[in-house]
């Protein structure tokens, strides 16, 4: 069977989030570490690769029997199904397709008087021996920013759907207690997943299976 299920929802930024963009050129006084932006709108984005990498790691840790993860190809079977494998003799294509996510509530932010989707955070790295400060400026997407989440799940085996969706839900739940982007140990990048829902967009999946999938996602 071949079908596609779209998983949609929203990612809300709870604390300032930094996912870095290009720093090939930095004029004097410019931000040292800017966020990545959409070229057409100049709005911050969450690259699909950033979410994919974080979810894969979280799910692999949750489902692995070992304390330390090995190479990607040694991940648990459900992780290899969802995210793919490049191991010779065990090539698997990813069942999950991720999309880049562009800031979606910029107009709402403007209505409450916020005219920039980013902020500049000044930080200092202090040398313990010399007490010399190394100041830097890090750009962050502000809290309250929202991004439209969209994942495509390719149905290959009907028997795997519930287990795969449980793993996806587990990863999204774990993300609430982790972070997206850089500097997470300093409080950056806490996010909240909300309004998540799955529906068939290609093919035909039994209504009972979809009801079960949405029940699982409802636990996120």
N, C-alpha and C positions, 0 to 999 in steps of 0.2 A: 504494500500500500504506500501511497505517497500523498501526504497532506502537509499543509503549513498552518501553524498556530501562531498568532501574534499575541505577545504579552506586552501590554501597555500599562503605563502608570506615570508617576512623577517622582523625581528625585529632588528633595528640598535640602538646601544647604543650611545646616544648623550652626556651624562655626565657619569662619572664613576659610576658603578652600584655595589651595594653590596647585594647579596643574600647569607646569611650565611650558612656555613657548620659546621661540627663537631668541637667543642673545648674541647673535653674530655681530651686531653693532650696538654699542652703548655709548651715547654721547655723555659728556661730563655732566653730572647731576641727574642723569636718567636712572630709571628703576633698574636695579641689578638683575632682578629675576621676574620678568613679566609673565602673566598668564597667557595661555594659548587662546587665540580668538578666531572667530569666523571671519574670513577675508571680506565677505559681502556686507555684513552688518556691523562688524567690529565688536560683536558681543562675545562674551566668554563661552567656551564650549567645554563639554566633557567628552573627550575622545572615546569612541567605542572600545579602543584597545585598552584604555585605562580601567574601564569597568570590567572588561573581560579578564584581564590579568588579575585584578583583585578578587573577583568571584572565583576564578579557578583556584587560586591559592587558598582562599577560605574554605571552599568545598573539599579540596584535597586534604587539608589539615583535619577537617571534621570527620572525613571518611577513612582516613589512613589509620592503620594499626601501629604505625611507627611514630615516635616523637618528632623525628627529623625527616623532612621530605627529601626524596631523592630527585632524580631528573624527571622532567615532565612525562616521559614515556613510562615511568614506573608508578604513575598515579593510579588510584583505584579505578576499576572498570567503568563505573558510572561517570567519572570525571573524563575519562578518555572518550566515552560516547558523546558527552556534551561538548567537549572542547577540542577533540581530535588527538591523533597520535601520528608521529612521523617515524615511528620505529620500523625498521626494515622487516618486512614479513607481517607487520601488524598495522598497516596504514589505515587510519580512520579519518574521515572528514568530520568537521565539527557539525553537530546537530543544531547548535546555537549560532545565530547570526546577529552581530551587534551593530548598532548605528551610532554615529557621532550625535551628540545631543547639544542643541543650541539653547541658550537662555530663552525661556518662553514667557516670562512675566515682567519684561522690562517696562511695559506700559503701566502695569499695576504699581510698580515701584515708583515711577514718575508721579503717579497720582497722589502718593503719600509724601512727596517731596524729595525722593531719592533720585538724583539725575546721573549717577554713575554706578554701574554694576560692579565696580571694583573699588578696593581701598588699598592704600600703601601701608604696610606694616614695617616699622623701623626696628631692626634687631641689632644687637651687639654680641660678637663672640669675644669673650675676655680670656686672654692668655693668663693662666694661673700663676706662671712664674714671673712674668714681667708686668702683669696688670694692664697691658696694652689692649685697647679696644679695637676691634675690626668691625666697623659699622656696615650695614647693608640694608637695602630696601627690597622688600618682597611684596609683590602685588598679589592680592587675594580677591576671589569672587566673594561678595558680601553675603552674610547670613540673610536668609529669607529669599534668596534666589531659587528659582525653580527651573528644572529641565524636564522635557518630555522623554520618558523612558520608552524605548521600543526594542523588543527582542523578537526575533523570528525563530521558532522551534520547528525544525524539519522532522516530521513523523516518519520513522523508518520501520519501527516495530511497535505494533499496537500494545504488546505486552509490557513494553518499557515505559510507556507514557507516565503512569503514576509515579514510578520510582524516579524517573528523570525530573518530574515536576517537584517531587519532594526535595530532591537535591538542590534544585534552583531556589526553592523557597528557603531552604536551610541557609544557602549562601547569602540571600538577601537579608535574612534575619541577622546573620552574623555581621553583615555590613553595618547594621545599626550600632554595633559595639566596636567598630573598627574605624577606618577612615578612607577617604579617596584622596589621591594626590600625594604631595609631599609634606614633610614636617608634622606628621600625625601625632608623634609623641609630644609635641609642643601644643597640642590642642587644635591644630588645623584639620579641616576636612571631614568633620562629623556630618553625616547626612541622615535623612529620614526618607524611607520609601513609602509611598502612599498611593491610594486609588488604583491598585494593581488589579488587572483583569485580563483574562485570556479568552480569545475567540478564534474560531476556524476561519481562515481566509482563502484557503485552497483545499479542495477535496471534501471529504465527508467523514466526520468523526461522530460517534455515538453521543447523544446528548448526555447520557449518564456519565461518560468519561469526562466530558467537559465540565459537568457539574462537580465532579470529584476534583478536577484540576483547580477549579476556582475556589473550592473549599480549602484545598491545600495552600493556595496563594493567599487566601484570606487570613491565614495564620501569621503572615509576614508583619 
